[in-house]
């Protein structure tokens, strides 16, 4: 899967710490097992409506290394274009005022209450 690019709508900068593929069985890019199956599997293949193979899920962990503004968004492009779930949090009381407001396809929007600091952690499941 291609590298994921994160773009924010304001002053915050999102820095990915790591991204893990989430799958069971054969890795998402591995099709070698198809050659050993006696018969056609076309009707069982996971496909998107445009006929291409589906993207695998990833668990992404990262930090907003600068302060988030209220209603600021982060948009994913490249190796992931859909956000399935987001969890945000921080270890300091000052950063406790950041919550997820909305997810629309590849865009997550955040609500900020008070004056949060930098280094708010975000966990995302993306596709």
N, C-alpha and C positions, 0 to 999 in steps of 0.2 A: 504494500500500500504506500502511496506517496506521502511525503511529509505534510503535516497539517500546518496551515498558516492561520494565525490568530490576529484579527484586526479589531481594535476598540474604537468606539465612537468619540472618545474624549481623551482625557489626560492619562488614563490608566494604561499600564503595559502588562500584558499577560505573558509569563515565561513558563514554558512547559518544563516540568521536572522529569517526567517519564510518561510513556504511553505503552500500554500492554494490550496485545491482541487478546480478545475474549472469544474462545471457541472450544468446542469439544470434538475430539477426533482429529480428522485431517486438517492441517492448516488451510486457511482461506485461499491461498495461492497455489496449493498443491492439487494437481489433477491426475497424478500418476496412478492412483487407485482405479481410475476409470478404465484403463487399458486391461486390467485383469478381470473385470466383471464380464460374465458371459451373457451379453445382451445389451440392448439400448436402455439408457437411463434418462433420455431426453425429457420425458414427461415428469420425471421426479426432480429434475434440476431446479434449484432455487433461482428464480429469475425476477428481474424488475419488469415493469410494464413495457419498457423499451426493448426487452429481449436480452439484455446483458446480465451477467452474473451479479448477484447482490454483493454489496460491500460487507466486510466483516466488522464486528463491533470492536471498539477499543475503549479501554479505561484510561482516561487522561488525568494526570495530577499536575497541578501547577500553581503559581502564585501571581496575584496582581502585585507587582513590585513597586508600583506607585499608587497613590490614593485614587479610589473610584469616585466618580461624580454620581449624583443621583440620576437615575434613568440611563446610565451609561450601558452600552451594549458591547458584547464581544461576538464577532462573526467568524465562522470557520470556513475555510476554503482549502483546496488542495486535496489531501488524503481523506478528508471527512467533510461532509456538507450537511449533516443532520445531527442535532443535539437531542439525545433521548432523555437524559436526566442530568441535573446539576445539584451539587451540594457545596455550599460555601461556609466558611468558618475561619476562626482565627484563635490564637492562644492568648491574646490580650483582650481585656475588657473594652479597650478603646476601639477595637476592630469588630466588636459584636454587632454593630449597626448595619451590616451588609446582608441583604436577603435576595433570593431570586424573585424577580417580579413576573417574568414571562419567558417562555421559550416558543419561538416560531421558526421551524425548520432549522437552519444553521445559525440562528441568532439567539443569544441569551441576554435578557435585560435585567438589570439589578436595581433594587431600591436601597438607598442609603439614608440612614437615620443618624443624626448626630454628626460627629466629626471622626470618622474612622481613620485609622492609620494605614500604612502600606503593609504588604506581606499578608494579604488575605488569601487563604488557601481555597482553591476550587478543585473539586473532583467532578469529572464529566464522563458520561457514557455517550460515545459518539459513533456515528456510522458514516 
